[in-house]
Amino acid sequence: MIETSDLVRILKELPETRLRILEFCHKVIEKDGNVDPQKVAFYSKELEEATKEAEQYSRETKEAVRCLRELDHS
């Protein structure tokens, strides 16, 4: 059985993740808070890739949470 202290240490060792979708938002949102549709169109390929990356990260995070819950109940 994994000890809580081991789990905390492992989680602290995980590298920071910076999702590109956040960088994309900074590129297409104007100072007034509105989205610039021309910039969205210009960066459409980048948006698609960043969205896929964020979706994958979400799936992996959900799986990690599922595994942690499973450990908690064992």
PDB file with one MODEL, atoms N, CA, C and O in Angstrom:
MODEL        1
ATOM      1  N   MET A   1       0.835  -1.175   0.000  1.00  0.00           N
ATOM      2  CA  MET A   1       0.000   0.000   0.000  1.00  0.00           C
ATOM      3  C   MET A   1       0.889   1.250   0.000  1.00  0.00           C
ATOM      4  O   MET A   1       1.897   1.308   0.704  1.00  0.00           O
ATOM      5  N   ILE A   2       0.504   2.234  -0.791  1.00  0.00           N
ATOM      6  CA  ILE A   2       1.287   3.458  -0.888  1.00  0.00           C
ATOM      7  C   ILE A   2       0.979   4.365   0.304  1.00  0.00           C
ATOM      8  O   ILE A   2      -0.177   4.540   0.688  1.00  0.00           O
ATOM      9  N   GLU A   3       2.014   4.924   0.866  1.00  0.00           N
ATOM     10  CA  GLU A   3       1.870   5.826   2.002  1.00  0.00           C
ATOM     11  C   GLU A   3       1.535   7.227   1.507  1.00  0.00           C
ATOM     12  O   GLU A   3       1.938   7.618   0.411  1.00  0.00           O
ATOM     13  N   THR A   4       0.802   7.974   2.314  1.00  0.00           N
ATOM     14  CA  THR A   4       0.424   9.341   1.948  1.00  0.00           C
ATOM     15  C   THR A   4       1.653  10.197   1.691  1.00  0.00           C
ATOM     16  O   THR A   4       1.666  10.993   0.752  1.00  0.00           O
ATOM     17  N   SER A   5       2.664  10.049   2.495  1.00  0.00           N
ATOM     18  CA  SER A   5       3.875  10.859   2.317  1.00  0.00           C
ATOM     19  C   SER A   5       4.554  10.547   0.986  1.00  0.00           C
ATOM     20  O   SER A   5       5.102  11.442   0.342  1.00  0.00           O
ATOM     21  N   ASP A   6       4.521   9.280   0.574  1.00  0.00           N
ATOM     22  CA  ASP A   6       5.085   8.897  -0.722  1.00  0.00           C
ATOM     23  C   ASP A   6       4.282   9.513  -1.864  1.00  0.00           C
ATOM     24  O   ASP A   6       4.842  10.000  -2.846  1.00  0.00           O
ATOM     25  N   LEU A   7       2.975   9.483  -1.715  1.00  0.00           N
ATOM     26  CA  LEU A   7       2.107  10.041  -2.738  1.00  0.00           C
ATOM     27  C   LEU A   7       2.329  11.551  -2.874  1.00  0.00           C
ATOM     28  O   LEU A   7       2.403  12.072  -3.987  1.00  0.00           O
ATOM     29  N   VAL A   8       2.432  12.234  -1.769  1.00  0.00           N
ATOM     30  CA  VAL A   8       2.684  13.683  -1.789  1.00  0.00           C
ATOM     31  C   VAL A   8       4.023  13.967  -2.450  1.00  0.00           C
ATOM     32  O   VAL A   8       4.128  14.896  -3.252  1.00  0.00           O
ATOM     33  N   ARG A   9       5.032  13.198  -2.135  1.00  0.00           N
ATOM     34  CA  ARG A   9       6.353  13.400  -2.736  1.00  0.00           C
ATOM     35  C   ARG A   9       6.298  13.193  -4.248  1.00  0.00           C
ATOM     36  O   ARG A   9       6.871  13.969  -5.013  1.00  0.00           O
ATOM     37  N   ILE A  10       5.604  12.141  -4.665  1.00  0.00           N
ATOM     38  CA  ILE A  10       5.478  11.848  -6.098  1.00  0.00           C
ATOM     39  C   ILE A  10       4.763  12.994  -6.811  1.00  0.00           C
ATOM     40  O   ILE A  10       5.207  13.446  -7.866  1.00  0.00           O
ATOM     41  N   LEU A  11       3.667  13.458  -6.238  1.00  0.00           N
ATOM     42  CA  LEU A  11       2.909  14.552  -6.863  1.00  0.00           C
ATOM     43  C   LEU A  11       3.726  15.842  -6.941  1.00  0.00           C
ATOM     44  O   LEU A  11       3.623  16.586  -7.916  1.00  0.00           O
ATOM     45  N   LYS A  12       4.529  16.105  -5.926  1.00  0.00           N
ATOM     46  CA  LYS A  12       5.375  17.302  -5.945  1.00  0.00           C
ATOM     47  C   LYS A  12       6.451  17.233  -7.023  1.00  0.00           C
ATOM     48  O   LYS A  12       6.929  18.264  -7.496  1.00  0.00           O
ATOM     49  N   GLU A  13       6.831  16.023  -7.408  1.00  0.00           N
ATOM     50  CA  GLU A  13       7.870  15.844  -8.421  1.00  0.00           C
ATOM     51  C   GLU A  13       7.339  15.955  -9.849  1.00  0.00           C
ATOM     52  O   GLU A  13       8.120  16.015 -10.798  1.00  0.00           O
ATOM     53  N   LEU A  14       6.019  15.982 -10.004  1.00  0.00           N
ATOM     54  CA  LEU A  14       5.452  16.115 -11.345  1.00  0.00           C
ATOM     55  C   LEU A  14       5.821  17.474 -11.928  1.00  0.00           C
ATOM     56  O   LEU A  14       5.774  18.487 -11.230  1.00  0.00           O
ATOM     57  N   PRO A  15       6.183  17.494 -13.187  1.00  0.00           N
ATOM     58  CA  PRO A  15       6.545  18.781 -13.793  1.00  0.00           C
ATOM     59  C   PRO A  15       5.319  19.673 -13.978  1.00  0.00           C
ATOM     60  O   PRO A  15       4.199  19.194 -14.157  1.00  0.00           O
ATOM     61  N   GLU A  16       5.560  20.960 -13.932  1.00  0.00           N
ATOM     62  CA  GLU A  16       4.497  21.931 -14.170  1.00  0.00           C
ATOM     63  C   GLU A  16       4.015  21.800 -15.613  1.00  0.00           C
ATOM     64  O   GLU A  16       4.809  21.565 -16.525  1.00  0.00           O
ATOM     65  N   THR A  17       2.734  21.951 -15.805  1.00  0.00           N
ATOM     66  CA  THR A  17       2.168  21.883 -17.148  1.00  0.00           C
ATOM     67  C   THR A  17       1.617  23.249 -17.515  1.00  0.00           C
ATOM     68  O   THR A  17       0.814  23.827 -16.783  1.00  0.00           O
ATOM     69  N   ARG A  18       2.055  23.754 -18.651  1.00  0.00           N
ATOM     70  CA  ARG A  18       1.541  25.022 -19.168  1.00  0.00           C
ATOM     71  C   ARG A  18       0.798  24.719 -20.453  1.00  0.00           C
ATOM     72  O   ARG A  18       1.400  24.375 -21.471  1.00  0.00           O
ATOM     73  N   LEU A  19      -0.509  24.849 -20.392  1.00  0.00           N
ATOM     74  CA  LEU A  19      -1.326  24.545 -21.552  1.00  0.00           C
ATOM     75  C   LEU A  19      -1.265  25.684 -22.569  1.00  0.00           C
ATOM     76  O   LEU A  19      -1.361  26.859 -22.214  1.00  0.00           O
ATOM     77  N   ARG A  20      -1.105  25.313 -23.832  1.00  0.00           N
ATOM     78  CA  ARG A  20      -1.010  26.308 -24.899  1.00  0.00           C
ATOM     79  C   ARG A  20      -2.315  27.066 -25.106  1.00  0.00           C
ATOM     80  O   ARG A  20      -2.306  28.170 -25.649  1.00  0.00           O
ATOM     81  N   ILE A  21      -3.435  26.489 -24.679  1.00  0.00           N
ATOM     82  CA  ILE A  21      -4.723  27.161 -24.858  1.00  0.00           C
ATOM     83  C   ILE A  21      -4.733  28.497 -24.113  1.00  0.00           C
ATOM     84  O   ILE A  21      -5.375  29.449 -24.557  1.00  0.00           O
ATOM     85  N   LEU A  22      -4.030  28.571 -22.993  1.00  0.00           N
ATOM     86  CA  LEU A  22      -3.964  29.820 -22.239  1.00  0.00           C
ATOM     87  C   LEU A  22      -3.149  30.869 -22.985  1.00  0.00           C
ATOM     88  O   LEU A  22      -3.514  32.045 -23.005  1.00  0.00           O
ATOM     89  N   GLU A  23      -2.049  30.446 -23.598  1.00  0.00           N
ATOM     90  CA  GLU A  23      -1.247  31.356 -24.414  1.00  0.00           C
ATOM     91  C   GLU A  23      -2.067  31.853 -25.602  1.00  0.00           C
ATOM     92  O   GLU A  23      -1.995  33.025 -25.973  1.00  0.00           O
ATOM     93  N   PHE A  24      -2.841  30.953 -26.191  1.00  0.00           N
ATOM     94  CA  PHE A  24      -3.673  31.310 -27.321  1.00  0.00           C
ATOM     95  C   PHE A  24      -4.671  32.398 -26.918  1.00  0.00           C
ATOM     96  O   PHE A  24      -4.876  33.360 -27.658  1.00  0.00           O
ATOM     97  N   CYS A  25      -5.281  32.248 -25.760  1.00  0.00           N
ATOM     98  CA  CYS A  25      -6.250  33.235 -25.283  1.00  0.00           C
ATOM     99  C   CYS A  25      -5.624  34.625 -25.176  1.00  0.00           C
ATOM    100  O   CYS A  25      -6.250  35.627 -25.521  1.00  0.00           O
ATOM    101  N   HIS A  26      -4.394  34.671 -24.697  1.00  0.00           N
ATOM    102  CA  HIS A  26      -3.710  35.964 -24.591  1.00  0.00           C
ATOM    103  C   HIS A  26      -3.494  36.602 -25.966  1.00  0.00           C
ATOM    104  O   HIS A  26      -3.467  37.826 -26.092  1.00  0.00           O
ATOM    105  N   LYS A  27      -3.345  35.773 -26.978  1.00  0.00           N
ATOM    106  CA  LYS A  27      -3.110  36.285 -28.334  1.00  0.00           C
ATOM    107  C   LYS A  27      -4.368  36.859 -28.968  1.00  0.00           C
ATOM    108  O   LYS A  27      -4.283  37.815 -29.739  1.00  0.00           O
ATOM    109  N   VAL A  28      -5.529  36.298 -28.662  1.00  0.00           N
ATOM    110  CA  VAL A  28      -6.743  36.664 -29.392  1.00  0.00           C
ATOM    111  C   VAL A  28      -7.712  37.560 -28.615  1.00  0.00           C
ATOM    112  O   VAL A  28      -8.675  38.067 -29.191  1.00  0.00           O
ATOM    113  N   ILE A  29      -7.474  37.759 -27.335  1.00  0.00           N
ATOM    114  CA  ILE A  29      -8.356  38.613 -26.545  1.00  0.00           C
ATOM    115  C   ILE A  29      -7.779  40.022 -26.507  1.00  0.00           C
ATOM    116  O   ILE A  29      -6.617  40.235 -26.162  1.00  0.00           O
ATOM    117  N   GLU A  30      -8.617  40.963 -26.868  1.00  0.00           N
ATOM    118  CA  GLU A  30      -8.223  42.369 -26.915  1.00  0.00           C
ATOM    119  C   GLU A  30      -8.213  42.966 -25.508  1.00  0.00           C
ATOM    120  O   GLU A  30      -8.700  42.350 -24.560  1.00  0.00           O
ATOM    121  N   LYS A  31      -7.655  44.162 -25.385  1.00  0.00           N
ATOM    122  CA  LYS A  31      -7.573  44.836 -24.083  1.00  0.00           C
ATOM    123  C   LYS A  31      -8.944  45.072 -23.461  1.00  0.00           C
ATOM    124  O   LYS A  31      -9.076  45.120 -22.239  1.00  0.00           O
ATOM    125  N   ASP A  32      -9.976  45.222 -24.315  1.00  0.00           N
ATOM    126  CA  ASP A  32     -11.331  45.455 -23.794  1.00  0.00           C
ATOM    127  C   ASP A  32     -12.033  44.156 -23.386  1.00  0.00           C
ATOM    128  O   ASP A  32     -13.174  44.189 -22.925  1.00  0.00           O
ATOM    129  N   GLY A  33     -11.356  43.008 -23.554  1.00  0.00           N
ATOM    130  CA  GLY A  33     -11.907  41.718 -23.147  1.00  0.00           C
ATOM    131  C   GLY A  33     -12.634  40.968 -24.243  1.00  0.00           C
ATOM    132  O   GLY A  33     -13.047  39.825 -24.048  1.00  0.00           O
ATOM    133  N   ASN A  34     -12.794  41.601 -25.392  1.00  0.00           N
ATOM    134  CA  ASN A  34     -13.468  40.940 -26.507  1.00  0.00           C
ATOM    135  C   ASN A  34     -12.493  40.089 -27.306  1.00  0.00           C
ATOM    136  O   ASN A  34     -11.297  40.370 -27.371  1.00  0.00           O
ATOM    137  N   VAL A  35     -13.039  39.040 -27.913  1.00  0.00           N
ATOM    138  CA  VAL A  35     -12.236  38.167 -28.761  1.00  0.00           C
ATOM    139  C   VAL A  35     -12.167  38.780 -30.156  1.00  0.00           C
ATOM    140  O   VAL A  35     -13.180  39.211 -30.706  1.00  0.00           O
ATOM    141  N   ASP A  36     -10.973  38.813 -30.713  1.00  0.00           N
ATOM    142  CA  ASP A  36     -10.767  39.326 -32.069  1.00  0.00           C
ATOM    143  C   ASP A  36     -10.955  38.173 -33.052  1.00  0.00           C
ATOM    144  O   ASP A  36     -10.103  37.287 -33.125  1.00  0.00           O
ATOM    145  N   PRO A  37     -12.061  38.168 -33.813  1.00  0.00           N
ATOM    146  CA  PRO A  37     -12.328  37.045 -34.714  1.00  0.00           C
ATOM    147  C   PRO A  37     -11.272  36.884 -35.806  1.00  0.00           C
ATOM    148  O   PRO A  37     -11.023  35.767 -36.259  1.00  0.00           O
ATOM    149  N   GLN A  38     -10.654  37.973 -36.231  1.00  0.00           N
ATOM    150  CA  GLN A  38      -9.598  37.869 -37.241  1.00  0.00           C
ATOM    151  C   GLN A  38      -8.382  37.145 -36.688  1.00  0.00           C
ATOM    152  O   GLN A  38      -7.750  36.359 -37.394  1.00  0.00           O
ATOM    153  N   LYS A  39      -8.055  37.404 -35.446  1.00  0.00           N
ATOM    154  CA  LYS A  39      -6.920  36.710 -34.822  1.00  0.00           C
ATOM    155  C   LYS A  39      -7.254  35.235 -34.611  1.00  0.00           C
ATOM    156  O   LYS A  39      -6.396  34.369 -34.786  1.00  0.00           O
ATOM    157  N   VAL A  40      -8.494  34.953 -34.236  1.00  0.00           N
ATOM    158  CA  VAL A  40      -8.913  33.555 -34.064  1.00  0.00           C
ATOM    159  C   VAL A  40      -8.750  32.813 -35.384  1.00  0.00           C
ATOM    160  O   VAL A  40      -8.233  31.696 -35.417  1.00  0.00           O
ATOM    161  N   ALA A  41      -9.195  33.442 -36.476  1.00  0.00           N
ATOM    162  CA  ALA A  41      -9.057  32.816 -37.797  1.00  0.00           C
ATOM    163  C   ALA A  41      -7.587  32.633 -38.151  1.00  0.00           C
ATOM    164  O   ALA A  41      -7.198  31.592 -38.680  1.00  0.00           O
ATOM    165  N   PHE A  42      -6.769  33.646 -37.859  1.00  0.00           N
ATOM    166  CA  PHE A  42      -5.348  33.577 -38.172  1.00  0.00           C
ATOM    167  C   PHE A  42      -4.662  32.440 -37.417  1.00  0.00           C
ATOM    168  O   PHE A  42      -3.800  31.750 -37.960  1.00  0.00           O
ATOM    169  N   TYR A  43      -5.057  32.258 -36.163  1.00  0.00           N
ATOM    170  CA  TYR A  43      -4.434  31.241 -35.305  1.00  0.00           C
ATOM    171  C   TYR A  43      -5.268  29.954 -35.242  1.00  0.00           C
ATOM    172  O   TYR A  43      -5.131  29.191 -34.286  1.00  0.00           O
ATOM    173  N   SER A  44      -6.123  29.698 -36.232  1.00  0.00           N
ATOM    174  CA  SER A  44      -7.045  28.563 -36.155  1.00  0.00           C
ATOM    175  C   SER A  44      -6.330  27.221 -35.996  1.00  0.00           C
ATOM    176  O   SER A  44      -6.780  26.372 -35.226  1.00  0.00           O
ATOM    177  N   LYS A  45      -5.232  27.022 -36.707  1.00  0.00           N
ATOM    178  CA  LYS A  45      -4.493  25.756 -36.574  1.00  0.00           C
ATOM    179  C   LYS A  45      -3.929  25.618 -35.156  1.00  0.00           C
ATOM    180  O   LYS A  45      -4.001  24.550 -34.547  1.00  0.00           O
ATOM    181  N   GLU A  46      -3.374  26.704 -34.652  1.00  0.00           N
ATOM    182  CA  GLU A  46      -2.835  26.693 -33.293  1.00  0.00           C
ATOM    183  C   GLU A  46      -3.957  26.442 -32.280  1.00  0.00           C
ATOM    184  O   GLU A  46      -3.761  25.724 -31.300  1.00  0.00           O
ATOM    185  N   LEU A  47      -5.126  27.031 -32.517  1.00  0.00           N
ATOM    186  CA  LEU A  47      -6.271  26.816 -31.635  1.00  0.00           C
ATOM    187  C   LEU A  47      -6.668  25.343 -31.617  1.00  0.00           C
ATOM    188  O   LEU A  47      -6.925  24.778 -30.554  1.00  0.00           O
ATOM    189  N   GLU A  48      -6.717  24.732 -32.780  1.00  0.00           N
ATOM    190  CA  GLU A  48      -7.082  23.318 -32.863  1.00  0.00           C
ATOM    191  C   GLU A  48      -6.091  22.448 -32.092  1.00  0.00           C
ATOM    192  O   GLU A  48      -6.495  21.554 -31.348  1.00  0.00           O
ATOM    193  N   GLU A  49      -4.807  22.706 -32.267  1.00  0.00           N
ATOM    194  CA  GLU A  49      -3.778  21.927 -31.565  1.00  0.00           C
ATOM    195  C   GLU A  49      -3.837  22.166 -30.058  1.00  0.00           C
ATOM    196  O   GLU A  49      -3.719  21.229 -29.269  1.00  0.00           O
ATOM    197  N   ALA A  50      -4.022  23.425 -29.668  1.00  0.00           N
ATOM    198  CA  ALA A  50      -4.087  23.764 -28.244  1.00  0.00           C
ATOM    199  C   ALA A  50      -5.321  23.143 -27.589  1.00  0.00           C
ATOM    200  O   ALA A  50      -5.269  22.704 -26.440  1.00  0.00           O
ATOM    201  N   THR A  51      -6.423  23.112 -28.325  1.00  0.00           N
ATOM    202  CA  THR A  51      -7.646  22.496 -27.809  1.00  0.00           C
ATOM    203  C   THR A  51      -7.452  21.000 -27.608  1.00  0.00           C
ATOM    204  O   THR A  51      -7.868  20.452 -26.586  1.00  0.00           O
ATOM    205  N   LYS A  52      -6.828  20.339 -28.565  1.00  0.00           N
ATOM    206  CA  LYS A  52      -6.552  18.898 -28.431  1.00  0.00           C
ATOM    207  C   LYS A  52      -5.652  18.630 -27.227  1.00  0.00           C
ATOM    208  O   LYS A  52      -5.867  17.677 -26.478  1.00  0.00           O
ATOM    209  N   GLU A  53      -4.644  19.482 -27.054  1.00  0.00           N
ATOM    210  CA  GLU A  53      -3.735  19.329 -25.921  1.00  0.00           C
ATOM    211  C   GLU A  53      -4.497  19.467 -24.601  1.00  0.00           C
ATOM    212  O   GLU A  53      -4.293  18.675 -23.681  1.00  0.00           O
ATOM    213  N   ALA A  54      -5.370  20.466 -24.508  1.00  0.00           N
ATOM    214  CA  ALA A  54      -6.144  20.693 -23.287  1.00  0.00           C
ATOM    215  C   ALA A  54      -7.099  19.533 -23.018  1.00  0.00           C
ATOM    216  O   ALA A  54      -7.269  19.116 -21.872  1.00  0.00           O
ATOM    217  N   GLU A  55      -7.715  19.017 -24.069  1.00  0.00           N
ATOM    218  CA  GLU A  55      -8.617  17.869 -23.911  1.00  0.00           C
ATOM    219  C   GLU A  55      -7.857  16.642 -23.421  1.00  0.00           C
ATOM    220  O   GLU A  55      -8.345  15.915 -22.555  1.00  0.00           O
ATOM    221  N   GLN A  56      -6.680  16.411 -23.963  1.00  0.00           N
ATOM    222  CA  GLN A  56      -5.859  15.277 -23.533  1.00  0.00           C
ATOM    223  C   GLN A  56      -5.441  15.438 -22.072  1.00  0.00           C
ATOM    224  O   GLN A  56      -5.477  14.481 -21.299  1.00  0.00           O
ATOM    225  N   TYR A  57      -5.047  16.644 -21.705  1.00  0.00           N
ATOM    226  CA  TYR A  57      -4.655  16.927 -20.325  1.00  0.00           C
ATOM    227  C   TYR A  57      -5.834  16.663 -19.387  1.00  0.00           C
ATOM    228  O   TYR A  57      -5.663  16.111 -18.300  1.00  0.00           O
ATOM    229  N   SER A  58      -7.017  17.060 -19.815  1.00  0.00           N
ATOM    230  CA  SER A  58      -8.218  16.840 -19.008  1.00  0.00           C
ATOM    231  C   SER A  58      -8.478  15.345 -18.816  1.00  0.00           C
ATOM    232  O   SER A  58      -8.777  14.901 -17.708  1.00  0.00           O
ATOM    233  N   ARG A  59      -8.365  14.580 -19.888  1.00  0.00           N
ATOM    234  CA  ARG A  59      -8.571  13.122 -19.784  1.00  0.00           C
ATOM    235  C   ARG A  59      -7.548  12.497 -18.839  1.00  0.00           C
ATOM    236  O   ARG A  59      -7.896  11.657 -18.008  1.00  0.00           O
ATOM    237  N   GLU A  60      -6.296  12.906 -18.967  1.00  0.00           N
ATOM    238  CA  GLU A  60      -5.244  12.347 -18.116  1.00  0.00           C
ATOM    239  C   GLU A  60      -5.445  12.741 -16.656  1.00  0.00           C
ATOM    240  O   GLU A  60      -5.185  11.942 -15.756  1.00  0.00           O
ATOM    241  N   THR A  61      -5.900  13.953 -16.422  1.00  0.00           N
ATOM    242  CA  THR A  61      -6.157  14.400 -15.050  1.00  0.00           C
ATOM    243  C   THR A  61      -7.299  13.599 -14.437  1.00  0.00           C
ATOM    244  O   THR A  61      -7.219  13.184 -13.281  1.00  0.00           O
ATOM    245  N   LYS A  62      -8.359  13.383 -15.208  1.00  0.00           N
ATOM    246  CA  LYS A  62      -9.480  12.577 -14.718  1.00  0.00           C
ATOM    247  C   LYS A  62      -9.024  11.161 -14.381  1.00  0.00           C
ATOM    248  O   LYS A  62      -9.459  10.589 -13.381  1.00  0.00           O
ATOM    249  N   GLU A  63      -8.158  10.600 -15.205  1.00  0.00           N
ATOM    250  CA  GLU A  63      -7.644   9.256 -14.949  1.00  0.00           C
ATOM    251  C   GLU A  63      -6.795   9.239 -13.687  1.00  0.00           C
ATOM    252  O   GLU A  63      -6.878   8.298 -12.897  1.00  0.00           O
ATOM    253  N   ALA A  64      -5.989  10.257 -13.491  1.00  0.00           N
ATOM    254  CA  ALA A  64      -5.163  10.330 -12.281  1.00  0.00           C
ATOM    255  C   ALA A  64      -6.044  10.426 -11.038  1.00  0.00           C
ATOM    256  O   ALA A  64      -5.770   9.779 -10.028  1.00  0.00           O
ATOM    257  N   VAL A  65      -7.089  11.225 -11.114  1.00  0.00           N
ATOM    258  CA  VAL A  65      -8.015  11.352  -9.989  1.00  0.00           C
ATOM    259  C   VAL A  65      -8.691  10.012  -9.716  1.00  0.00           C
ATOM    260  O   VAL A  65      -8.837   9.614  -8.560  1.00  0.00           O
ATOM    261  N   ARG A  66      -9.102   9.317 -10.772  1.00  0.00           N
ATOM    262  CA  ARG A  66      -9.724   8.004 -10.607  1.00  0.00           C
ATOM    263  C   ARG A  66      -8.773   7.047  -9.892  1.00  0.00           C
ATOM    264  O   ARG A  66      -9.179   6.324  -8.982  1.00  0.00           O
ATOM    265  N   CYS A  67      -7.517   7.045 -10.303  1.00  0.00           N
ATOM    266  CA  CYS A  67      -6.522   6.161  -9.682  1.00  0.00           C
ATOM    267  C   CYS A  67      -6.296   6.521  -8.224  1.00  0.00           C
ATOM    268  O   CYS A  67      -6.171   5.637  -7.376  1.00  0.00           O
ATOM    269  N   LEU A  68      -6.242   7.805  -7.927  1.00  0.00           N
ATOM    270  CA  LEU A  68      -6.060   8.230  -6.531  1.00  0.00           C
ATOM    271  C   LEU A  68      -7.239   7.816  -5.663  1.00  0.00           C
ATOM    272  O   LEU A  68      -7.063   7.394  -4.520  1.00  0.00           O
ATOM    273  N   ARG A  69      -8.433   7.939  -6.211  1.00  0.00           N
ATOM    274  CA  ARG A  69      -9.625   7.501  -5.460  1.00  0.00           C
ATOM    275  C   ARG A  69      -9.595   5.999  -5.232  1.00  0.00           C
ATOM    276  O   ARG A  69      -9.972   5.514  -4.165  1.00  0.00           O
ATOM    277  N   GLU A  70      -9.144   5.274  -6.237  1.00  0.00           N
ATOM    278  CA  GLU A  70      -9.046   3.829  -6.112  1.00  0.00           C
ATOM    279  C   GLU A  70      -8.038   3.457  -5.025  1.00  0.00           C
ATOM    280  O   GLU A  70      -8.281   2.547  -4.232  1.00  0.00           O
ATOM    281  N   LEU A  71      -6.919   4.158  -4.993  1.00  0.00           N
ATOM    282  CA  LEU A  71      -5.926   3.917  -3.945  1.00  0.00           C
ATOM    283  C   LEU A  71      -6.507   4.222  -2.558  1.00  0.00           C
ATOM    284  O   LEU A  71      -6.250   3.517  -1.583  1.00  0.00           O
ATOM    285  N   ASP A  72      -7.288   5.282  -2.510  1.00  0.00           N
ATOM    286  CA  ASP A  72      -7.873   5.699  -1.234  1.00  0.00           C
ATOM    287  C   ASP A  72      -8.839   4.658  -0.695  1.00  0.00           C
ATOM    288  O   ASP A  72      -8.987   4.523   0.519  1.00  0.00           O
ATOM    289  N   HIS A  73      -9.496   3.921  -1.580  1.00  0.00           N
ATOM    290  CA  HIS A  73     -10.478   2.930  -1.162  1.00  0.00           C
ATOM    291  C   HIS A  73      -9.915   1.529  -1.015  1.00  0.00           C
ATOM    292  O   HIS A  73     -10.645   0.591  -0.694  1.00  0.00           O
ATOM    293  N   SER A  74      -8.612   1.385  -1.251  1.00  0.00           N
ATOM    294  CA  SER A  74      -8.032   0.036  -1.144  1.00  0.00           C
ATOM    295  C   SER A  74      -7.455  -0.222   0.241  1.00  0.00           C
ATOM    296  O   SER A  74      -6.930  -1.305   0.500  1.00  0.00           O
TER     297      SER A  74
ENDMDL
END
